[in-house]
Amino acid sequence: YLFRDTPKRYFFVVEEDNTPLSVTVTPCDAPLEWKLSLQELPEDTSGEGSGDLEPLEQQKQQIINEEGTELFSYKGNDVEYFISSSSP
């Protein structure tokens, strides 16, 4: 749930390229603005290769500081969704 005038960020990981992706946002009664962006997890924090794994929270902080590729944006109070048959 989101509260008025309280911005939130949610992250999820698509573990395999080219898998279907669907995101649905359902506002209650107030309009909201949301966007879906693609952000690559840096190779050195992805857990692949040598080195210690970093906690997911640390990885998220690194992602927040980087610009992502905007895939979709919406502003309004209707149910809106984004669907991709093949995620990057």
C-alpha positions as CSV (number, residue, x, y, z in Angstrom):
1,Y,0.0,0.0,0.0
2,L,1.1,3.6,-0.7
3,F,0.2,6.6,1.4
4,R,-0.4,10.1,0.0
5,D,2.7,12.2,-0.5
6,T,5.0,9.4,0.5
7,P,7.1,8.3,-2.5
8,K,8.1,4.6,-2.6
9,R,10.5,2.5,-4.7
10,Y,10.0,-1.2,-5.2
11,F,12.6,-3.5,-6.8
12,F,12.4,-6.9,-8.3
13,V,14.9,-9.1,-10.1
14,V,14.2,-10.8,-13.5
15,E,16.6,-13.7,-13.2
16,E,16.4,-14.9,-16.8
17,D,16.4,-12.7,-19.9
18,N,13.4,-13.0,-22.3
19,T,10.9,-14.1,-19.6
20,P,7.4,-12.6,-19.7
21,L,6.8,-9.6,-17.3
22,S,3.5,-8.1,-16.1
23,V,3.1,-5.2,-13.6
24,T,-0.4,-3.9,-12.5
25,V,-1.0,-0.8,-10.4
26,T,-4.4,-0.3,-8.8
27,P,-5.0,3.1,-7.2
28,C,-7.7,3.3,-4.5
29,D,-9.2,6.8,-5.0
30,A,-6.4,9.3,-5.4
31,P,-4.4,9.8,-8.6
32,L,-0.8,8.6,-8.5
33,E,2.2,8.7,-10.7
34,W,4.4,5.7,-11.3
35,K,7.1,4.5,-13.7
36,L,8.8,1.3,-14.5
37,S,12.6,1.5,-15.2
38,L,15.1,-1.1,-16.2
39,Q,18.3,-1.0,-14.1
40,E,21.1,-3.4,-14.7
41,L,22.6,-4.9,-11.5
42,P,26.4,-4.1,-11.6
43,E,28.4,-7.2,-12.5
44,D,30.6,-6.9,-9.4
45,T,27.5,-7.1,-7.1
46,S,25.5,-9.6,-8.9
47,G,27.0,-12.6,-7.1
48,E,28.6,-14.0,-10.3
49,G,32.3,-14.5,-10.5
50,S,34.7,-14.3,-7.6
51,G,34.2,-12.3,-4.4
52,D,31.7,-12.1,-1.6
53,L,28.0,-11.6,-2.2
54,E,26.7,-8.3,-1.0
55,P,23.4,-8.0,0.8
56,L,20.4,-7.1,-1.5
57,E,19.9,-3.9,0.4
58,Q,23.5,-2.8,-0.5
59,Q,22.9,-3.7,-4.1
60,K,19.6,-1.7,-4.1
61,Q,21.4,1.4,-2.8
62,Q,23.9,1.2,-5.7
63,I,21.0,0.9,-8.2
64,I,19.2,3.9,-6.7
65,N,22.1,6.1,-7.5
66,E,22.1,5.1,-11.2
67,E,19.8,6.3,-14.0
68,G,17.7,3.5,-15.5
69,T,16.0,3.1,-18.8
70,E,12.4,4.1,-18.5
71,L,10.1,1.4,-19.9
72,F,6.7,2.9,-19.0
73,S,5.1,5.8,-17.0
74,Y,1.6,6.7,-16.0
75,K,-0.2,9.4,-14.1
76,G,-3.8,9.1,-13.1
77,N,-6.3,7.1,-11.0
78,D,-7.2,4.3,-13.3
79,V,-5.9,0.7,-13.1
80,E,-2.9,0.6,-15.4
81,Y,-0.6,-2.1,-16.4
82,F,2.6,-2.9,-18.3
83,I,3.1,-6.2,-20.1
84,S,6.1,-7.4,-21.9
85,S,6.2,-10.9,-23.5
86,S,10.0,-10.8,-23.4
87,S,11.8,-8.9,-20.6
88,P,15.3,-7.5,-21.1
